[in-house]
Each structure stands twice: as C-alpha cells, then as structure tokens.
Amino acid sequence: MYVLSIAARDPDATPDPVPALLTALSSVPVPHPPERTRGTEVIACAARAADALALLLVTLEEDVWDVGLGIGALDLARGAELRASRGGAVEASAAALTAARRAGEGPAGIRAADPRQEATVRDAHAVMGLVAWMIRTRSAGQWRVVRALRERPGVTQRDLATALGITQQTVSRALRTSGWREESAAHSLLERLLAMIDLTTPRG
C-alpha cells in the first residue's frame, strides 16, 4: 500500500488550503477518502502505484505542500477513519515527509518500510525530484495549456489554441518550455518503480 502524509508549508496559511486539496484529491480512485489529520495536514492512501502517483501529482501542482510517500503495510480496522491507520506505510510516509521538509530535500520524499528497497527508493526519488521540479517551475500560462491538453489528450495544437483563444505558436511554445512531454515520459518510469517497491515488499 501507498500512504501520503501531506503538510502545508505554512501551517498558518489563510485561507485554509486543506478543503481545496481534499476536493482535488477526490478525483483519484482510492480505497479510503483522504482526510485532514490535524491543522493543515492531510493523509491519503492508494492501493495502486498509478493512483499513488496521481495523488502525488495533484498535491504538487499547488506550491504550498510538502509530501511524504510511504510504501509498506497499512493496518486499518474496518470502518475506521484513515487518520487512525497504522503500519509500515504510515511510518514510512511520516519519515519521508520529515525528509522532504529539510532544506534542500525538495517538496516530496519517498520511503519504504522495507530497508532492502533502499536502492529502488533512491531511483524513484531521483525521478520524482525531476518531475516535482518541472511542476513547480511551470508558469501560470504554461499550466493553462498543460491542463487543457490533459483534459483533451488527442487534441491538435490548432484546436487547443482555438479553444483557449491564443495562437498556435503560443501553445507550441508553452508545451516546449513547460517540460510537459518530458514530465509525461517520466510518469511511467516513476509508476513502475513505485510498483516494484510495493510488489517486492513483504506483507504484514
């Protein structure tokens, strides 16, 4: 299982950023809905690597969060709230968040409950760091084009430009300078690395 521990960089931020994050995360199919734990902190979980990556990407789109992704066992009683969960994935996510909040560590960290996964975790963290950098350095104009393209993945640049009311040259330049193609290519690699860690981690 995958657990994300998410914390606002500014715990006193106003307005409260948690409701908007919970709404954004609700678009990802997960076994338990994400929850506020305390203050401006949130916990989320996923059973599949693709969904864990989706939760991570949604969180990183707003440059106000630090996030730790933990991989391991998740213990949660039937009907219990996610914030009451225990297990290696929860502990690993907390450690990953602590690492992410250190100066120079970046907005996101990855840890596995099984120490034998350290080499693969390092590889996953390196790929995630590149993805996070591209996300965090994207301008508002670039995000407008990227989000529109994500909603209509097969659309031509000409049609996208018409829909956005901008020139085709502007669309082309935004896609070229935003790193969107490079980021998209990295998603599949990161997903495979996360799945590999989970599949080779002992259960229980």
Secondary structure as GFF3:
##gff-version 3
##sequence-region A 1 204
A	DSSP	beta_strand	2	8	.	.	.	ID=ss1
A	DSSP	alpha_helix	18	25	.	.	.	ID=ss2
A	DSSP	beta_strand	35	36	.	.	.	ID=ss3
A	DSSP	beta_strand	41	46	.	.	.	ID=ss4
A	DSSP	alpha_helix	49	61	.	.	.	ID=ss5
A	DSSP	beta_strand	65	71	.	.	.	ID=ss6
A	DSSP	three_ten_helix	82	84	.	.	.	ID=ss7
A	DSSP	alpha_helix	88	100	.	.	.	ID=ss8
A	DSSP	beta_strand	108	112	.	.	.	ID=ss9
A	DSSP	three_ten_helix	115	117	.	.	.	ID=ss10
A	DSSP	alpha_helix	118	136	.	.	.	ID=ss11
A	DSSP	alpha_helix	140	151	.	.	.	ID=ss12
A	DSSP	alpha_helix	157	164	.	.	.	ID=ss13
A	DSSP	alpha_helix	168	178	.	.	.	ID=ss14
A	DSSP	alpha_helix	180	199	.	.	.	ID=ss15
###
